[in-house]
Amino acid sequence: MPPVQLIADIEAGTLIRSLLVAVVIVLPYGWFKLSRVRAARAAAGLTGTGTDPTPPPVDPRGLERVVTAIAELAGRGGEVEVPDSCTVDGQPVEGAFAEVLVRDALVRSGLREVARRRGADSTTIRLEPADPAPGSATPS
């Protein structure tokens, strides 16, 4: 039987009952999920106004800040300060983990460590380009 004839053979009452059953089941679930999404967005500080929320304050002990500083020094070198008790996303990390992330950032930025100076609560690392330009003097 062709689909058009099949639809024509189904009574209108059956279609209406099927629609009501679907609405009775789907509508409450959709309302529940929508309220959960709205509550989660409100808890996260996101609003429906379309404006960006204010960024969180920068953690002075965050490794994110250190990696960003290394990336900014790429190609020219300089000094970067690494705090002793580093954090990632606000969570404290071990010194070995922080060292691995700093070394990875150095490799990615094309810098190498020249010297390390220990401070009271941080370490200052002096950096220079890994492959200095030909004919340029190497800082001492």
Secondary structure by P-SEA (a helix, b strand, c coil): ccaaaaaaaccaaaaaaaaaaaaaccaaaaaaaaaaaaaaaaaaccccccccccccccccccaaaaaaaaaaaccbbbbbbbbcccccccccccaaaaaaaaaaaaaaacbbbccccccccbbbbbbccccccccccccc
